[in-house]
Amino acid sequence: MGWMNRNGSGASFRISECSCVVLFAEMYGEYGKWADFAIEFANEFHKPLIGVRPRDDSPAPKWMQINCRVTVKWQRSAIVAAIQEYSL
């Protein structure tokens, strides 16, 4: 991730400025370290986490159930509605 340096300060700044953080379950495998930073910083800055479940409608992963305020389907209208509802 070009915008995130080794200690995560790039991610920290970006998350501190946003209204909510959206995490996609399917990306966790490849970007797990980034997702862990995002969860940590979202909690630190009291930003709501929105989880997007896998496209195959399998259940939300445990990490997502624990950390996200809400989980939604991989569907544009559901993602947009969650962002509108939970953004600060």
Buried (B, 14 or more C-beta within 10 A) or exposed (E): EEEBEEEBEBBBEBBEEBEBBBBBBBEBEEBEEBBBBBBBBBEEBEBBBBBBBBEEEEEBBEBBEEBBBBBBBBEEEBBEEBBEEBEE
